[in-house]
């Protein structure tokens, strides 16, 4: 069979993959893993401040698109301050991504089996699933990167003003939409120059975005301090001036995008990234030969992204590249298209699906078995805390403590919040000034800021000489008791 001739088989396959994608995301959403530092910190920014605050610099070293937080605050105000409500927008957005991705893939993949394969890869993608159940804007990044490019493919120079408004508005929901907007504008500009047509339409497309520049620039300037701080955290994700780390960043990102398959051949960690990277490059070459406009439109965000990483504006690392996942999945599937067009194409598709079952199941288990331990640590503290004890928090355990204290109605008057320390000796000197007649609880998160000292080692050294020293929950988030 040259492709999927039977419409019935095709639709059954499509529905099954859609249900699989839905169930995997719903499973993680219902599992409702505890908040970790970023989620708790972002939640406090939403609950403890007015709507206007969300458009400026956030607290606890956080940064997120204003409208994403604005709409979350509306939901929290209408319903409750629960993890389910905070994660509702990312979850729903991730569900909408599934049909949008399939419709988007139709413009690049001509064969039905190839589109099913791309949709299957999208359905089981570990990181897309993971961030569908996290209170962060990465699911919106993926959705809007797909939606913006899809709208250009549908309308191109039709209804340019409406399209421009959509692009302008998207920036307030997703910072990575800026990359898509720049890439799209450059591709369309090239087309206008080449054809010498649609100049008026192109201007109308840019007009809403230009009008949006001033308020958006004011917003970005308000969060500049946070952006500079975050750039220090992601410093290893910028392309070096001599491009020496570009290959490593590319392979690491391929490994990240095709995360489910990391459980295959773990003894050869770079074998699959190299293989998958070559397959994606092959898919890009095939697409370029078939349709140059679609090639540039699909890859333009990636090229802009590389430039911004080289300029040390946007990091080439981990979840910051999640919005590019659909691009690489389509390129990967594109390289298999000539196989799927063969008589045995659907059989190859079934074999690849079966091959992917183990890594997909393993990834789902890992995501559920590695939740944040901040809630467990907090409950242990709440259970053992006695009146008069002093709770010592650092900058990366404060948000979790405050969030869960409010949720579980835990009240403590003796709370000491430490600044960030960059010297072990300085921190030890602080500990030596504490009143020896009091009992202390130290809650230490696994989140570590650049150059900050590992306070665990200092606390363990200092506490081991005390009358009583207990270490609870050795792992992601530690809890220490030092006292009489």
C-alpha positions in Angstrom: 0.0 0.0 0.0 1.6 3.2 -1.2 0.3 5.2 1.8 -2.7 5.0 4.0 -5.3 4.4 1.3 -8.1 3.7 3.7 -9.5 6.9 5.1 -10.9 4.8 7.9 -7.5 3.5 9.0 -6.1 7.0 8.9 -8.7 8.5 11.1 -8.6 5.7 13.5 -4.8 6.1 13.8 -5.2 9.9 14.2 -7.8 9.5 16.9 -5.7 6.9 18.8 -2.6 9.2 18.7 -4.7 12.2 19.8 -6.1 10.2 22.7 -2.6 9.0 23.6 -1.4 12.6 23.7 -4.4 13.7 25.8 -4.0 10.8 28.3 -0.3 11.3 28.8 -0.8 15.0 29.5 -3.9 14.4 31.6 -2.1 11.7 33.6 0.6 14.2 34.6 -1.9 17.0 35.3 -4.0 14.8 37.6 -0.9 13.5 39.3 -0.4 17.0 40.5 3.2 16.9 41.6 4.2 19.5 44.3 5.3 23.0 43.3 9.1 23.5 43.1 10.9 26.8 43.5 9.9 28.5 40.2 6.3 27.5 40.4 5.9 28.5 44.0 7.7 31.8 43.4 5.5 32.6 40.4 2.4 31.7 42.3 3.2 34.1 45.1 3.7 36.9 42.6 0.2 36.2 41.3 -1.6 35.8 44.6 0.2 38.5 46.7 0.1 41.4 44.3 -2.4 43.5 42.3 -2.9 43.0 38.6 -0.8 46.0 37.7 2.2 44.5 39.5 2.3 41.6 37.0 3.4 44.0 34.2 6.6 45.0 36.0 9.5 43.4 37.7 8.5 40.3 39.7 9.7 39.1 43.0 11.8 36.0 43.8 14.0 36.3 40.7 11.0 35.4 38.4 10.1 36.5 34.9 7.0 35.5 32.9 4.8 37.1 30.3 2.3 39.6 31.8 -0.9 38.3 30.2 -0.1 34.7 31.2 0.1 35.8 34.8 -2.9 38.2 34.4 -5.2 35.5 33.2 -3.9 33.1 35.8 -4.8 35.6 38.5 -8.3 35.9 37.1 -8.7 32.1 37.4 -7.2 32.0 40.9 -9.6 34.8 42.0 -12.6 32.9 40.5 -11.7 29.5 41.8 -9.0 28.7 44.3 -5.2 29.0 45.0 -4.6 25.3 44.1 -1.9 23.8 41.9 -4.6 22.6 39.5 -5.8 26.1 38.9 -2.3 27.6 38.5 -1.5 24.8 35.9 -4.8 25.0 34.1 -3.7 27.4 31.3 -0.5 25.4 30.4 -2.5 22.2 30.5 -5.3 23.4 28.2 -2.8 25.1 25.9 -0.9 21.9 25.5 -4.1 20.1 24.5 -4.8 22.7 21.8 -1.3 22.3 20.6 -2.0 18.7 19.4 -4.5 19.5 16.6 -2.7 22.8 15.7 0.5 20.9 15.3 -1.1 18.3 13.0 -2.7 21.1 10.9 0.6 22.9 10.8 2.4 19.7 9.6 0.1 19.4 6.6 2.0 22.4 5.0 5.3 20.6 5.2 4.5 16.9 5.1 2.6 15.8 2.0 2.1 12.2 3.1 -0.5 11.1 5.6 1.6 8.5 7.2 4.4 11.0 7.7 2.0 13.4 9.4 0.8 10.6 11.7 4.5 9.9 12.5 5.2 13.5 13.3 2.0 13.7 15.4 3.0 10.6 17.3 6.5 12.1 18.1 4.7 15.2 19.3 2.3 13.2 21.4 5.0 11.3 23.3 7.5 14.1 23.6 8.6 14.1 27.2 9.3 17.8 27.6 6.0 18.8 25.9 4.2 16.5 28.4 6.2 17.7 31.3 5.5 21.5 30.8 1.9 20.8 30.1 1.7 20.2 33.9 3.9 23.0 35.1 3.0 26.5 36.1 5.4 28.1 33.6 4.7 29.7 30.2 6.6 27.2 28.1 3.4 25.4 26.8 2.2 28.8 25.5 5.6 29.3 23.8 5.0 26.1 21.8 1.4 26.9 21.0 2.1 30.5 19.9 5.1 29.5 17.8 2.9 27.1 16.0 -0.1 29.4 15.7 1.9 32.4 14.4 3.6 30.4 11.7 0.4 28.6 10.8 -1.5 31.9 10.4 1.2 33.2 8.0 0.9 30.0 6.0 -2.9 30.4 5.9 -3.1 34.1 5.2 0.3 35.3 4.1 -0.6 38.7 2.8 -4.4 38.4 3.3 -5.8 40.3 6.3 -2.4 41.7 7.2 -3.7 44.1 9.8 -5.4 41.4 11.7 -2.4 39.1 11.4 -0.2 42.0 12.7 -2.4 42.5 15.8 -2.2 38.8 16.6 1.6 38.9 16.4 1.7 42.0 18.6 -0.7 40.5 21.2 1.3 37.2 21.3 4.3 39.0 22.8 2.4 39.5 26.0 1.8 35.8 26.4 5.1 34.4 25.2 8.5 36.0 25.1 9.7 33.5 22.5 7.0 34.9 20.2 9.3 37.8 19.7 11.7 35.4 17.9 9.0 34.1 15.7 7.8 37.6 14.9 11.3 38.8 13.9 11.9 35.6 11.8 8.5 35.9 10.0 9.0 39.7 9.3 12.4 39.0 7.7 11.0 36.1 5.6 8.1 38.2 4.4 10.3 41.2 3.7 12.6 39.0 1.5 9.5 37.9 -0.4 8.3 41.5 -0.9 11.7 42.6 -2.2 12.0 39.6 -4.5 8.5 39.8 -6.0 8.1 43.6 -5.7 4.6 43.1 -4.5 2.5 43.4 -1.3 4.3 46.4 0.0 1.1 47.9 1.4 0.1 44.6 3.0 3.5 44.2 4.6 3.4 47.6 6.1 -0.1 46.9 7.5 1.3 43.6 8.9 4.1 45.5 10.7 1.9 48.5 11.8 0.3 46.9 15.0 3.7 45.4 15.9 5.4 48.8 15.7 2.7 50.4 17.8 3.2 47.7 20.3 6.9 48.3 20.5 6.8 51.2 23.0 4.6 49.5 25.7 6.4 46.2 25.2 9.9 47.9 25.4 8.8 49.6 28.6 7.7 46.3 30.0 11.1 44.7 29.0 13.0 47.6 30.6 11.1 47.1 33.8 12.3 43.5 34.0 15.8 44.2 32.7 17.3 43.5 36.2 15.7 40.1 36.3 16.8 39.4 32.7 20.4 40.2 33.5 20.3 37.9 36.6 18.7 35.1 34.5 21.4 35.5 31.9 24.0 34.6 34.5 22.1 31.4 35.3 22.0 30.4 31.6 25.5 31.6 30.8 26.6 28.2 29.6 23.8 28.3 27.0 25.2 31.1 24.9 27.1 30.5 21.7 30.8 31.5 22.0 32.2 34.1 19.7 34.5 31.5 18.0 31.5 29.1 17.7 33.5 26.5 19.5 30.5 25.2 21.5 27.9 25.4 18.7 28.1 21.7 17.9 27.8 20.7 21.6 24.8 23.0 22.1 23.2 21.6 19.0 23.6 18.0 20.0 22.5 18.7 23.6 19.4 20.4 22.3 18.7 17.5 19.9 19.0 15.2 23.0 16.6 17.4 24.9 14.0 17.5 22.0 14.1 13.7 21.6 14.2 13.2 25.3 12.2 9.9 25.4 14.9 8.1 23.5 17.7 9.0 26.0 16.9 5.7 27.7 18.1 3.8 24.7 21.8 3.0 24.4 22.8 5.1 27.6 26.3 3.7 27.3 26.7 5.7 24.1 25.2 9.1 25.1 26.0 11.0 21.9 25.1 8.3 19.4 21.4 9.1 19.2 21.8 12.9 19.3 24.3 12.7 16.3 22.0 10.3 14.4 18.9 12.3 15.1 20.7 15.6 14.3 21.8 14.2 10.9 18.2 13.1 10.2 16.9 16.6 11.0 19.5 18.2 8.7 18.5 15.7 6.0 14.9 16.7 6.5 15.8 20.4 6.2 17.7 19.8 2.9 14.7 17.9 1.5 12.3 20.7 2.5 14.6 23.3 1.0 14.6 21.6 -2.4 10.9 21.2 -2.4 9.8 24.6 -1.2 12.2 27.4 -0.3 9.6 29.7 1.2 8.3 27.1 3.6 11.9 26.1 4.5 12.8 29.7 5.4 9.5 30.3 7.3 9.9 27.1 9.3 13.6 27.7 10.1 13.6 31.5 10.4 12.8 31.4 14.2 15.7 29.0 14.7 18.1 31.2 12.7 17.0 34.3 14.7 17.4 32.2 17.9 21.0 31.3 17.0 21.8 35.0 16.4 20.3 36.0 19.8 22.2 33.2 21.5 25.4 34.4 19.9 24.6 37.9 21.1 24.1 36.5 24.6 20.5 37.7 24.6 18.6 34.3 24.6 20.2 31.0 25.8 20.5 27.9 23.6 19.6 25.6 26.4 17.0 23.3 27.8 13.4 24.5 28.2 14.3 27.9 26.7 14.3 26.0 23.3 11.0 24.2 23.8 9.2 26.4 21.4 11.5 25.0 18.6 10.5 21.4 19.3 7.8 21.3 16.5 10.3 22.6 14.0 12.7 19.7 14.6 10.0 17.1 14.8 8.7 18.1 11.4 12.3 18.0 10.0 12.8 14.6 11.5 9.6 13.2 10.1 10.3 14.9 6.7 13.4 12.7 6.2 11.3 9.6 6.5 8.7 10.8 4.0 10.2 8.9 1.0 10.0 5.7 3.1 6.4 6.2 4.2 5.4 6.7 0.5 6.5 3.1 -0.2 4.2 0.1 -0.2 5.6 -0.9 3.2 5.4 2.7 4.6 2.7 2.1 7.1 4.4 -1.0 8.3 7.5 1.0 9.0 5.4 3.5 10.9 4.0 0.7 13.1 7.5 -0.6 13.8 8.7 2.9 14.8 5.7 3.3 17.1 6.4 0.0 18.8 10.1 0.9 19.1 9.0 4.1 21.0 6.7 2.5 23.5 9.4 1.6 26.0 11.1 5.0 26.1 7.7 6.8 26.3 6.5 4.7 29.2 9.9 5.0 31.0 9.8 8.8 30.6 6.3 9.1 32.0 7.3 7.1 35.1 10.4 9.2 35.6 8.4 12.4 35.4 6.1 11.2 38.1 8.8 9.7 40.3 10.9 12.9 40.4 8.6 15.5 41.8 9.8 18.4 43.9 10.4 17.4 47.5 9.6 20.8 48.8 6.2 19.8 50.0 7.5 16.7 51.7 10.1 18.7 53.5 7.6 21.4 54.5 5.2 18.8 56.0 8.1 17.2 57.9 8.9 20.6 59.3 5.3 21.3 60.2 5.0 18.0 61.9 8.1 18.4 64.1 8.1 22.2 64.7 7.6 23.4 68.3 6.7 26.8 69.5 9.8 28.9 70.0 11.8 27.1 67.3 13.5 29.3 64.6 13.0 28.5 61.0 15.9 29.5 58.7 15.2 29.9 55.0 17.4 30.8 52.1 16.4 32.7 48.9 15.6 29.4 47.1 13.4 27.8 49.9 11.5 30.9 50.9 8.8 30.8 48.1 8.0 27.2 48.7 7.7 27.7 52.5 5.5 30.8 52.1 3.2 29.1 49.5 2.7 25.9 51.5 2.4 27.8 54.8 -0.6 29.7 53.4 -2.0 26.5 52.0 -1.7 24.5 55.2 -2.4 27.4 57.6 1.0 27.1 59.2 1.9 30.1 61.4 5.4 30.7 62.7 6.6 33.9 64.2 10.3 33.1 64.3 11.5 33.1 60.7 14.9 34.1 59.5 15.5 34.7 55.8 19.1 34.6 54.7 20.7 36.5 51.9 22.7 34.7 49.2 26.2 33.8 50.4 29.2 33.5 48.1 31.7 32.5 50.7 31.5 29.4 53.0 33.5 31.2 55.7 31.2 34.1 55.7 28.2 31.8 56.1 29.9 29.9 58.9 30.6 33.1 60.7 26.9 33.9 60.5 25.9 30.5 61.9 28.3 31.0 64.8 26.4 34.2 65.8 23.1 32.3 66.3 21.8 32.0 69.8 22.8 28.5 71.2 19.8 28.4 73.5 17.4 28.2 70.6 16.4 25.4 68.3 16.8 25.9 64.5 15.3 24.4 61.4 17.1 24.9 58.1 15.2 24.3 54.9 17.6 24.1 52.0 16.3 23.9 48.4 18.1 22.1 45.6 17.9 25.2 43.5 21.3 26.9 43.4 22.1 30.3 42.0 25.4 30.9 40.2 28.5 31.3 42.4 26.3 30.9 45.6 27.9 28.8 48.3 26.6 25.3 49.0 25.1 25.9 52.4 24.4 22.3 53.0 28.1 21.5 53.6 28.5 24.4 56.0 25.3 23.6 58.0 26.4 19.9 58.3 29.9 21.0 59.5 28.5 23.5 62.0 25.6 21.4 63.2 27.7 18.2 63.8 29.2 19.8 66.9 25.9 20.7 68.4 24.0 18.8 71.1 21.4 17.5 68.6 21.7 17.5 64.9 19.2 15.7 62.6 19.2 15.6 58.8 15.8 14.9 57.2 15.1 14.1 53.6 18.5 13.8 52.1 18.0 14.7 48.5 16.5 17.5 46.5 15.3 19.6 49.4 17.0 19.1 52.7 15.7 19.8 56.2 18.1 20.2 59.2 17.3 20.4 62.8 20.0 21.9 65.1 19.3 22.4 68.8 19.2 21.1 72.3 
